């Protein structure tokens, strides 16, 4: 996609919104590496400085994280809950476009103390 240089919105913000949309729609899934500055610069026909600023802001907004020598990666999304609307874990996941799941990491039988058994 081409960004609109004639638009009143700066190119880096337009690019930032494009990358953010790609993260939200799954084009760049959680945990994956995004294209390099050079690749994004070529794809969107903008300078690397423009790409760098967009990526920097997305890092500050917790969408991306940079790993030196490795690249820039999409951060794992966190389930957000609003206190005024109490939702179950499953409802909160679905509201954030995620699929709720669980994983049993350890299973163990323990003997209860008399005090705990009376509760």
N, CA, C and O atoms as a MOPAC input file, in Angstrom:
PM7 MOZYME 1SCF
protein

 N      0.84200 1    -1.18300 1     0.00000 1
 C      0.00000 1     0.00000 1     0.00000 1
 C      0.88400 1     1.24300 1     0.00000 1
 O      1.95800 1     1.26000 1     0.60200 1
 N      0.41900 1     2.26400 1    -0.67500 1
 C      1.12900 1     3.54100 1    -0.72800 1
 C      0.55900 1     4.46400 1     0.33300 1
 O     -0.64900 1     4.50400 1     0.56500 1
 N      1.44700 1     5.20100 1     0.96800 1
 C      1.02200 1     6.21300 1     1.92400 1
 C      0.81800 1     7.50700 1     1.15600 1
 O      1.42000 1     7.71100 1     0.10200 1
 N     -0.02200 1     8.37500 1     1.68000 1
 C     -0.37000 1     9.61200 1     0.99300 1
 C      0.46300 1    10.77400 1     1.52800 1
 O      0.19600 1    11.29200 1     2.61300 1
 N      1.47800 1    11.18100 1     0.75500 1
 C      2.35800 1    12.27900 1     1.17300 1
 C      1.61400 1    13.61000 1     1.20400 1
 O      2.02900 1    14.52800 1     1.91100 1
 N      0.52100 1    13.73000 1     0.45000 1
 C     -0.25500 1    14.97000 1     0.41400 1
 C     -1.22200 1    15.09800 1     1.58000 1
 O     -1.85200 1    16.14100 1     1.75600 1
 N     -1.33800 1    14.06300 1     2.35900 1
 C     -2.24500 1    14.04700 1     3.50400 1
 C     -1.67600 1    14.91500 1     4.61900 1
 O     -0.45900 1    15.03600 1     4.75700 1
 N     -2.55900 1    15.51800 1     5.41600 1
 C     -2.08400 1    16.34100 1     6.53500 1
 C     -1.50500 1    15.49700 1     7.66800 1
 O     -0.78200 1    16.01300 1     8.52000 1
 N     -1.81800 1    14.21200 1     7.68100 1
 C     -1.26100 1    13.30700 1     8.69600 1
 C      0.15800 1    12.94300 1     8.26400 1
 O      0.36300 1    12.50800 1     7.13000 1
 N      1.14600 1    13.11500 1     9.15500 1
 C      2.53500 1    12.79500 1     8.79600 1
 C      2.69000 1    11.34200 1     8.33800 1
 O      1.96400 1    10.45400 1     8.78500 1
 N      3.64800 1    11.12100 1     7.44100 1
 C      3.87000 1     9.78100 1     6.89200 1
 C      4.16600 1     8.74300 1     7.97000 1
 O      3.69000 1     7.61100 1     7.88900 1
 N      4.95400 1     9.12400 1     8.98400 1
 C      5.28900 1     8.14500 1    10.02000 1
 C      4.04100 1     7.69600 1    10.77700 1
 O      3.94400 1     6.53800 1    11.18400 1
 N      3.07700 1     8.61700 1    10.96700 1
 C      1.83700 1     8.23400 1    11.65400 1
 C      0.97500 1     7.34700 1    10.76100 1
 O      0.34600 1     6.40300 1    11.24100 1
 N      0.94500 1     7.64800 1     9.46700 1
 C      0.20600 1     6.79400 1     8.53900 1
 C      0.80200 1     5.38500 1     8.54100 1
 O      0.07800 1     4.39000 1     8.57800 1
 N      2.13400 1     5.31900 1     8.49900 1
 C      2.81300 1     4.02200 1     8.51500 1
 C      2.56300 1     3.29600 1     9.83400 1
 O      2.32400 1     2.08900 1     9.85000 1
 N      2.62000 1     4.02900 1    10.92700 1
 C      2.36600 1     3.44500 1    12.25000 1
 C      0.98000 1     2.80800 1    12.28000 1
 O      0.82000 1     1.69700 1    12.78500 1
 N     -0.01600 1     3.49800 1    11.74500 1
 C     -1.38300 1     2.96300 1    11.71900 1
 C     -1.48400 1     1.73600 1    10.81800 1
 O     -2.22600 1     0.80300 1    11.12400 1
 N     -0.74500 1     1.73000 1     9.71000 1
 C     -0.73500 1     0.56200 1     8.81800 1
 C     -0.15900 1    -0.66600 1     9.53600 1
 O     -0.71600 1    -1.76100 1     9.45700 1
 N      0.95100 1    -0.46600 1    10.22800 1
 C      1.57900 1    -1.58300 1    10.95000 1
 C      0.67700 1    -2.04500 1    12.08800 1
 O      0.51900 1    -3.24400 1    12.31700 1
 N      0.08800 1    -1.08800 1    12.79500 1
 C     -0.81800 1    -1.43100 1    13.90000 1
 C     -2.00700 1    -2.24400 1    13.37700 1
 O     -2.41900 1    -3.21800 1    14.00700 1
 N     -2.55700 1    -1.84400 1    12.22300 1
 C     -3.67800 1    -2.57500 1    11.62500 1
 C     -3.24400 1    -3.99300 1    11.23900 1
 O     -4.00400 1    -4.94600 1    11.41100 1
 N     -2.01800 1    -4.12700 1    10.71600 1
 C     -1.50100 1    -5.44600 1    10.33900 1
 C     -1.33100 1    -6.34500 1    11.56400 1
 O     -1.51200 1    -7.56000 1    11.48100 1
 N     -0.98500 1    -5.74600 1    12.68800 1
 C     -0.86800 1    -6.51600 1    13.93700 1
 C     -2.25300 1    -6.96000 1    14.39100 1
 O     -2.45300 1    -8.12100 1    14.74800 1
 N     -3.20600 1    -6.03200 1    14.37500 1
 C     -4.55600 1    -6.34300 1    14.86000 1
 C     -5.28700 1    -7.34400 1    13.97400 1
 O     -6.06100 1    -8.16100 1    14.47300 1
 N     -5.04800 1    -7.29000 1    12.64400 1
 C     -5.77400 1    -8.21800 1    11.76600 1
 C     -5.04200 1    -9.54400 1    11.56900 1
 O     -5.51800 1   -10.41400 1    10.83900 1
 N     -3.88400 1    -9.70100 1    12.21800 1
 C     -3.18300 1   -10.97400 1    12.17400 1
 C     -2.16400 1   -11.11800 1    11.05500 1
 O     -1.54600 1   -12.17400 1    10.92900 1
 N     -1.97000 1   -10.08400 1    10.23500 1
 C     -0.94000 1   -10.14000 1     9.20200 1
 C      0.42900 1   -10.29900 1     9.85500 1
 O      1.27500 1   -11.04800 1     9.36800 1
 N      0.63800 1    -9.59100 1    10.95500 1
 C      1.83300 1    -9.75100 1    11.79200 1
 C      1.36600 1   -10.33700 1    13.12200 1
 O      1.05400 1    -9.58200 1    14.04200 1
 N      1.31100 1   -11.66800 1    13.24500 1
 C      0.82900 1   -12.27800 1    14.48600 1
 C      1.76200 1   -12.02500 1    15.67000 1
 O      2.93600 1   -11.69600 1    15.50100 1
 N      1.22200 1   -12.18200 1    16.83400 1
 C      1.95500 1   -12.01200 1    18.08400 1
 C      3.20400 1   -12.89100 1    18.09600 1
 O      3.13400 1   -14.08200 1    17.79400 1
 N      4.34900 1   -12.29700 1    18.44800 1
 C      5.59400 1   -13.03900 1    18.55600 1
 C      6.40500 1   -13.13900 1    17.27800 1
 O      7.53400 1   -13.63000 1    17.30400 1
 N      5.85100 1   -12.68100 1    16.14700 1
 C      6.58100 1   -12.79600 1    14.88700 1
 C      7.44400 1   -11.57200 1    14.61700 1
 O      7.20700 1   -10.48700 1    15.14600 1
 N      8.44300 1   -11.77900 1    13.78500 1
 C      9.34900 1   -10.70500 1    13.38800 1
 C      8.69900 1    -9.92300 1    12.25000 1
 O      8.16500 1   -10.51100 1    11.30900 1
 N      8.74800 1    -8.60100 1    12.34200 1
 C      8.21000 1    -7.78500 1    11.25500 1
 C      9.32700 1    -7.53300 1    10.24000 1
 O     10.49700 1    -7.75000 1    10.55500 1
 N      8.98900 1    -7.07900 1     9.02800 1
 C     10.02900 1    -6.77800 1     8.03800 1
 C     11.01900 1    -5.73100 1     8.56100 1
 O     10.70100 1    -4.94600 1     9.45400 1
 N     12.21600 1    -5.73900 1     7.98700 1
 C     13.26100 1    -4.79900 1     8.39200 1
 C     12.89200 1    -3.37500 1     7.98400 1
 O     11.96900 1    -3.15600 1     7.20000 1
 N     13.63600 1    -2.40800 1     8.53600 1
 C     13.42200 1    -1.00400 1     8.16300 1
 C     13.55400 1    -0.82800 1     6.65600 1
 O     12.74900 1    -0.13200 1     6.03700 1
 N     14.56000 1    -1.45200 1     6.06800 1
 C     14.78100 1    -1.33400 1     4.61900 1
 C     13.60400 1    -1.90500 1     3.83400 1
 O     13.15500 1    -1.30800 1     2.85500 1
 N     13.11000 1    -3.05600 1     4.26500 1
 C     11.97900 1    -3.68600 1     3.56800 1
 C     10.72000 1    -2.83700 1     3.68100 1
 O     10.00200 1    -2.65400 1     2.69800 1
 N     10.45000 1    -2.31700 1     4.88100 1
 C      9.27000 1    -1.46000 1     5.05800 1
 C      9.42400 1    -0.16400 1     4.27400 1
 O      8.46200 1     0.33400 1     3.69000 1
 N     10.63200 1     0.37600 1     4.26300 1
 C     10.92000 1     1.60200 1     3.52800 1
 C     10.62400 1     1.41600 1     2.03900 1
 O     10.01800 1     2.27700 1     1.40200 1
 N     11.05800 1     0.28700 1     1.50200 1
 C     10.83700 1    -0.00800 1     0.08800 1
 C      9.35700 1    -0.28000 1    -0.19800 1
 O      8.80800 1     0.21000 1    -1.18500 1
 N      8.72900 1    -1.05300 1     0.66100 1
 C      7.31900 1    -1.41300 1     0.45800 1
 C      6.40800 1    -0.19400 1     0.46100 1
 O      5.49700 1    -0.09300 1    -0.36100 1
 N      6.65500 1     0.74500 1     1.39600 1
 C      5.77700 1     1.90400 1     1.52900 1
 C      6.33300 1     3.15600 1     0.85000 1
 O      5.72400 1     4.22400 1     0.90500 1
 N      7.49700 1     3.01300 1     0.21100 1
 C      8.11200 1     4.11700 1    -0.52100 1
 C      8.32700 1     5.34900 1     0.36300 1
 O      7.96500 1     6.46800 1    -0.00300 1
 N      8.92500 1     5.11500 1     1.53000 1
 C      9.24500 1     6.19400 1     2.47200 1
 C     10.69600 1     6.01900 1     2.92900 1
 O     11.30600 1     4.97700 1     2.68500 1
 N     11.23800 1     7.03000 1     3.58500 1
 C     12.61900 1     6.95000 1     4.06800 1
 C     12.71200 1     6.01500 1     5.27700 1
 O     11.71500 1     5.73000 1     5.94000 1
 N     13.92300 1     5.54900 1     5.54500 1
 C     14.13700 1     4.69500 1     6.71600 1
 C     13.90700 1     5.47200 1     8.00400 1
 O     13.51800 1     4.89000 1     9.01600 1
 N     14.14200 1     6.76900 1     7.97800 1
 C     13.89000 1     7.60600 1     9.16000 1
 C     12.40000 1     7.59200 1     9.49700 1
 O     12.02100 1     7.53800 1    10.66700 1
 N     11.56000 1     7.64100 1     8.46200 1
 C     10.10800 1     7.58100 1     8.65700 1
 C      9.72600 1     6.24000 1     9.27700 1
 O      8.93000 1     6.18500 1    10.21400 1
 N     10.29500 1     5.16600 1     8.75000 1
 C     10.02400 1     3.82100 1     9.27600 1
 C     10.50300 1     3.72800 1    10.71900 1
 O      9.79300 1     3.21500 1    11.58400 1
 N     11.70400 1     4.22600 1    10.97300 1
 C     12.28800 1     4.15500 1    12.32100 1
 C     11.39600 1     4.85500 1    13.33900 1
 O     11.19300 1     4.35000 1    14.44400 1
 N     10.85900 1     6.02400 1    12.96600 1
 C     10.00900 1     6.77600 1    13.90300 1
 C      8.70300 1     6.03000 1    14.17200 1
 O      8.24500 1     5.96900 1    15.31200 1
 N      8.10400 1     5.46200 1    13.12300 1
 C      6.86100 1     4.69900 1    13.29900 1
 C      7.09500 1     3.49500 1    14.20700 1
 O      6.30100 1     3.22500 1    15.10800 1
 N      8.18500 1     2.77700 1    13.96800 1
 C      8.51300 1     1.59100 1    14.76900 1
 C      8.81900 1     1.99000 1    16.21000 1
 O      8.39500 1     1.31600 1    17.14900 1
 N      9.55100 1     3.08200 1    16.38000 1
 C      9.88400 1     3.55900 1    17.72900 1
 C      8.61100 1     3.85900 1    18.52800 1
 O      8.50800 1     3.48800 1    19.69700 1
 N      7.65200 1     4.52700 1    17.89900 1
 C      6.39900 1     4.83600 1    18.60200 1
 C      5.61600 1     3.57100 1    18.92200 1
 O      5.00600 1     3.47500 1    19.98700 1
 N      5.62500 1     2.59700 1    18.01200 1
 C      4.92300 1     1.33900 1    18.27900 1
 C      5.59500 1     0.56300 1    19.41100 1
 O      4.92700 1    -0.15800 1    20.15100 1
 N      6.90300 1     0.70600 1    19.54600 1
 C      7.61300 1     0.09500 1    20.68400 1
 C      7.19100 1     0.77800 1    21.98200 1
 O      6.96600 1     0.11600 1    22.99400 1
 N      7.08500 1     2.10600 1    21.94600 1
 C      6.67800 1     2.86200 1    23.13000 1
 C      5.24100 1     2.54800 1    23.52400 1
 O      4.89500 1     2.58700 1    24.70500 1
 N      4.40200 1     2.23400 1    22.53200 1
 C      2.99600 1     1.90900 1    22.80100 1
 C      2.80200 1     0.42200 1    23.10700 1
 O      1.66600 1    -0.03100 1    23.24700 1
 N      3.87900 1    -0.33300 1    23.21200 1
 C      3.85300 1    -1.76000 1    23.56900 1
 C      3.28400 1    -2.68200 1    22.48900 1
 O      2.78100 1    -3.76000 1    22.80600 1
 N      3.35500 1    -2.28100 1    21.23700 1
 C      2.94400 1    -3.15900 1    20.14400 1
 C      4.13100 1    -3.98300 1    19.63800 1
 O      3.96800 1    -5.12900 1    19.22000 1
 N      5.33000 1    -3.38300 1    19.68100 1
 C      6.53200 1    -4.02300 1    19.17000 1
 C      7.64000 1    -4.00000 1    20.21000 1
 O      7.61500 1    -3.20200 1    21.14700 1
 N      8.61200 1    -4.88700 1    20.03300 1
 C      9.82300 1    -4.84200 1    20.86300 1
 C     11.01800 1    -5.13100 1    19.96300 1
 O     10.95600 1    -5.98600 1    19.08000 1
 N     12.10600 1    -4.40200 1    20.20400 1
 C     13.32300 1    -4.58300 1    19.41800 1
 C     14.29200 1    -5.46500 1    20.19100 1
 O     14.46400 1    -5.30900 1    21.40000 1
 N     14.92100 1    -6.39100 1    19.47900 1
 C     15.95200 1    -7.24100 1    20.06700 1
 C     17.20600 1    -7.03700 1    19.23600 1
 O     17.24900 1    -7.38800 1    18.05600 1
 N     18.22600 1    -6.46400 1    19.86400 1
 C     19.44400 1    -6.12000 1    19.14600 1
 C     20.03200 1    -7.33500 1    18.43900 1
 O     20.22500 1    -8.39000 1    19.04300 1
 N     20.31100 1    -7.16700 1    17.16300 1
 C     20.88700 1    -8.24100 1    16.36500 1
 C     19.89000 1    -9.28200 1    15.89700 1
 O     20.24400 1   -10.17100 1    15.12300 1
 N     18.64900 1    -9.18700 1    16.35500 1
 C     17.61500 1   -10.17200 1    16.00300 1
 C     16.52900 1    -9.56300 1    15.11700 1
 O     16.08500 1   -10.19300 1    14.15700 1
 N     16.10300 1    -8.34800 1    15.43500 1
 C     15.04200 1    -7.70100 1    14.67500 1
 C     13.98600 1    -7.10200 1    15.58200 1
 O     14.17600 1    -6.96600 1    16.79100 1
 N     12.87100 1    -6.75000 1    14.97100 1
 C     11.74700 1    -6.15900 1    15.69100 1
 C     10.59600 1    -7.15200 1    15.66500 1
 O     10.24500 1    -7.68800 1    14.61300 1
 N     10.01500 1    -7.38900 1    16.83000 1
 C      8.99100 1    -8.42200 1    16.96900 1
 C      7.69100 1    -7.84800 1    17.51400 1
 O      7.68100 1    -6.87000 1    18.26100 1
 N      6.59000 1    -8.49000 1    17.11300 1
 C      5.27400 1    -8.11500 1    17.63500 1
 C      5.18500 1    -8.64800 1    19.05500 1
 O      5.42300 1    -9.83000 1    19.30100 1
 N      4.84300 1    -7.77300 1    19.98200 1
 C      4.71400 1    -8.19400 1    21.38400 1
 C      3.47200 1    -9.05700 1    21.54300 1
 O      2.49600 1    -8.91500 1    20.80700 1
 N      3.53000 1    -9.94700 1    22.51100 1
 C      2.36200 1   -10.77300 1    22.81800 1
 C      1.29100 1    -9.86900 1    23.40800 1
 O      1.56000 1    -9.04300 1    24.28100 1
 N      0.08400 1   -10.04300 1    22.91700 1
 C     -1.00300 1    -9.19500 1    23.39200 1
 C     -1.39600 1    -9.58400 1    24.80100 1
 O     -1.33800 1   -10.75100 1    25.18800 1
 N     -1.79000 1    -8.59700 1    25.54200 1
 C     -2.22500 1    -8.80900 1    26.91800 1
 C     -3.73700 1    -8.65400 1    26.96600 1
 O     -4.31100 1    -7.82100 1    26.26500 1
 N     -4.36600 1    -9.45700 1    27.79000 1
 C     -5.80800 1    -9.34200 1    27.96100 1
 C     -6.08100 1    -8.09700 1    28.79200 1
 O     -5.55900 1    -7.93900 1    29.89600 1
 N     -6.90400 1    -7.22100 1    28.24100 1
 C     -7.24000 1    -5.98400 1    28.94800 1
 C     -8.64100 1    -6.11200 1    29.52600 1
 O     -9.57100 1    -6.54000 1    28.84300 1
 N     -8.77500 1    -5.74200 1    30.77100 1
 C    -10.08300 1    -5.77100 1    31.42700 1
 C    -10.39400 1    -4.39300 1    31.96300 1
 O     -9.54600 1    -3.74700 1    32.57800 1
 N    -11.60500 1    -3.95000 1    31.72900 1
 C    -12.04500 1    -2.68000 1    32.29600 1
 C    -12.74900 1    -2.98100 1    33.60700 1
 O    -13.61500 1    -3.85400 1    33.67500 1
 N    -12.37400 1    -2.26200 1    34.63400 1
 C    -12.91100 1    -2.53300 1    35.96300 1
 C    -14.41000 1    -2.27500 1    36.03600 1
 O    -15.12500 1    -2.98300 1    36.74300 1
 N    -14.89400 1    -1.26200 1    35.30800 1
 C    -16.32500 1    -0.97100 1    35.41200 1
 C    -17.19200 1    -2.04400 1    34.74800 1
 O    -18.39500 1    -2.11700 1    35.00000 1
 N    -16.58000 1    -2.87300 1    33.90200 1
 C    -17.30500 1    -3.97100 1    33.26000 1
 C    -16.60800 1    -5.26800 1    33.64200 1
 O    -15.67600 1    -5.69700 1    32.96200 1
 N    -17.04400 1    -5.87900 1    34.70000 1
 C    -16.40000 1    -7.11100 1    35.13500 1
 C    -16.75300 1    -8.24500 1    34.18200 1
 O    -17.92200 1    -8.58600 1    34.00300 1
 N    -15.73200 1    -8.81400 1    33.58400 1
 C    -15.90500 1    -9.91200 1    32.64700 1
 C    -15.15800 1   -11.13000 1    33.17000 1
 O    -14.17900 1   -11.01600 1    33.90600 1
 N    -15.64000 1   -12.28000 1    32.77500 1
 C    -14.89300 1   -13.49300 1    33.09400 1
 C    -13.63400 1   -13.51200 1    32.22800 1
 O    -13.51500 1   -12.73000 1    31.28400 1
 N    -12.71000 1   -14.39200 1    32.54400 1
 C    -11.48900 1   -14.50500 1    31.75100 1
 C    -11.83300 1   -14.80000 1    30.29300 1
 O    -11.27000 1   -14.19000 1    29.38300 1
 N    -12.75100 1   -15.72800 1    30.07300 1
 C    -13.15300 1   -16.09400 1    28.71300 1
 C    -13.77200 1   -14.93500 1    27.96000 1
 O    -13.46300 1   -14.71400 1    26.78900 1
 N    -14.64900 1   -14.18800 1    28.62900 1
 C    -15.28100 1   -13.02700 1    27.99400 1
 C    -14.25300 1   -11.95300 1    27.66100 1
 O    -14.32300 1   -11.33000 1    26.60200 1
 N    -13.29000 1   -11.73600 1    28.56900 1
 C    -12.24800 1   -10.73200 1    28.33600 1
 C    -11.37800 1   -11.13200 1    27.14400 1
 O    -11.00700 1   -10.28400 1    26.33200 1
 N    -11.05500 1   -12.41600 1    27.04100 1
 C    -10.27000 1   -12.88800 1    25.89700 1
 C    -11.02200 1   -12.65700 1    24.59500 1
 O    -10.46800 1   -12.12300 1    23.63400 1
 N    -12.28500 1   -13.06200 1    24.57000 1
 C    -13.08900 1   -12.90500 1    23.35800 1
 C    -13.25300 1   -11.43800 1    22.98500 1
 O    -13.23500 1   -11.09700 1    21.80200 1
 N    -13.41300 1   -10.56600 1    23.97700 1
 C    -13.55600 1    -9.13100 1    23.72100 1
 C    -12.28200 1    -8.54100 1    23.12000 1
 O    -12.33600 1    -7.51800 1    22.43700 1
 N    -11.13400 1    -9.17800 1    23.37100 1
 C     -9.85300 1    -8.72500 1    22.82700 1
 C     -9.44600 1    -9.51400 1    21.58200 1
 O     -8.30000 1    -9.43800 1    21.14000 1
 N    -10.39800 1   -10.27700 1    21.01700 1
 C    -10.12300 1   -11.02300 1    19.79700 1
 C     -9.23700 1   -12.24000 1    19.99400 1
 O     -8.57900 1   -12.69200 1    19.05700 1
 N     -9.21700 1   -12.77000 1    21.20900 1
 C     -8.38100 1   -13.93000 1    21.51000 1
 C     -9.26300 1   -15.12900 1    21.82200 1
 O    -10.45200 1   -14.97700 1    22.10400 1
 N     -8.68400 1   -16.31000 1    21.77100 1
 C     -9.40600 1   -17.53400 1    22.10300 1
 C     -8.93900 1   -17.98400 1    23.48600 1
 O     -7.75300 1   -18.25100 1    23.68100 1
 N     -9.86700 1   -18.07000 1    24.45300 1
 C     -9.45600 1   -18.49000 1    25.79300 1
 C     -9.00700 1   -19.95100 1    25.78700 1
 O     -9.57700 1   -20.78800 1    25.08700 1
 N     -7.99100 1   -20.23500 1    26.56900 1
 C     -7.52300 1   -21.61500 1    26.68300 1
 C     -6.87000 1   -21.79600 1    28.04500 1
 O     -6.65300 1   -20.82700 1    28.77400 1
 N     -6.56400 1   -23.02300 1    28.37700 1
 C     -5.88100 1   -23.28700 1    29.64100 1
 C     -4.88600 1   -24.40900 1    29.40300 1
 O     -5.01800 1   -25.20000 1    28.46900 1
 N     -3.89800 1   -24.45500 1    30.26400 1
 C     -2.86100 1   -25.46000 1    30.17100 1
 C     -2.50200 1   -25.90300 1    31.57400 1
 O     -2.08800 1   -25.09300 1    32.40400 1
 N     -2.66300 1   -27.19400 1    31.83800 1
 C     -2.30100 1   -27.74300 1    33.14200 1
 C     -0.79900 1   -27.98700 1    33.11600 1
 O     -0.30200 1   -28.76200 1    32.29900 1
 N     -0.08200 1   -27.32400 1    34.01100 1
 C      1.37500 1   -27.46500 1    34.03400 1
 C      1.84800 1   -28.44900 1    35.09600 1
 O      2.94600 1   -28.99700 1    35.00200 1
 N      1.01100 1   -28.66800 1    36.10900 1
 C      1.40600 1   -29.58300 1    37.17800 1
 C      0.14900 1   -30.11800 1    37.85200 1
 O     -0.80600 1   -29.38100 1    38.09200 1
 N      0.16700 1   -31.40700 1    38.15100 1
 C     -0.95800 1   -32.00700 1    38.85800 1
 C     -0.38600 1   -32.82200 1    39.99500 1
 O      0.52200 1   -33.63100 1    39.80300 1
 N     -0.93800 1   -32.59900 1    41.20300 1
 C     -0.35400 1   -33.23700 1    42.37700 1
 C     -1.41900 1   -33.38300 1    43.45800 1
 O     -2.24400 1   -32.48700 1    43.64000 1
 N     -1.40800 1   -34.49500 1    44.16800 1
 C     -2.29300 1   -34.69500 1    45.30800 1
 C     -1.55500 1   -34.26600 1    46.56600 1
 O     -0.39600 1   -34.62500 1    46.77800 1
 N     -2.24000 1   -33.49600 1    47.39200 1
 C     -1.63800 1   -33.07600 1    48.66100 1
 C     -2.59900 1   -33.39900 1    49.79100 1
 O     -3.81700 1   -33.36400 1    49.61700 1
 N     -2.04300 1   -33.71200 1    50.94300 1
 C     -2.86000 1   -34.01000 1    52.10600 1
 C     -3.18700 1   -32.69400 1    52.79900 1
 O     -2.29800 1   -31.88600 1    53.06700 1
 N     -4.47000 1   -32.48700 1    53.08800 1
 C     -4.90600 1   -31.26500 1    53.76100 1
 C     -4.62700 1   -31.33600 1    55.25400 1
 O     -4.70600 1   -32.39400 1    55.87900 1
 N     -4.30400 1   -30.19700 1    55.79200 1
 C     -4.17000 1   -30.12700 1    57.24900 1
 C     -5.58200 1   -30.13500 1    57.82900 1
 O     -6.54700 1   -29.87400 1    57.11000 1
 N     -5.71000 1   -30.42600 1    59.10100 1
 C     -7.03500 1   -30.44500 1    59.74200 1
 C     -7.71100 1   -29.08600 1    59.61000 1
 O     -8.91600 1   -29.00600 1    59.37300 1
 N     -6.93500 1   -28.02700 1    59.76300 1
 C     -7.47200 1   -26.66400 1    59.67900 1
 C     -8.05000 1   -26.38500 1    58.28400 1
 O     -9.14600 1   -25.83600 1    58.16700 1
 N     -7.31600 1   -26.76100 1    57.23100 1
 C     -7.79000 1   -26.54200 1    55.86300 1
 C     -8.98200 1   -27.44000 1    55.54000 1
 O     -9.86600 1   -27.03800 1    54.78300 1
 N     -9.01800 1   -28.63700 1    56.09600 1
 C    -10.10100 1   -29.57100 1    55.83000 1
 C    -11.42600 1   -29.07300 1    56.39800 1
 O    -12.48700 1   -29.43200 1    55.88700 1
 N    -11.38200 1   -28.25300 1    57.44100 1
 C    -12.60800 1   -27.75800 1    58.05700 1
 C    -13.20300 1   -26.56900 1    57.30400 1
 O    -14.34600 1   -26.19000 1    57.56500 1
 N    -12.47500 1   -25.99200 1    56.40600 1
 C    -12.96300 1   -24.81600 1    55.66500 1
 C    -13.89000 1   -25.20800 1    54.60800 1
 O    -14.40000 1   -24.35300 1    53.88400 1

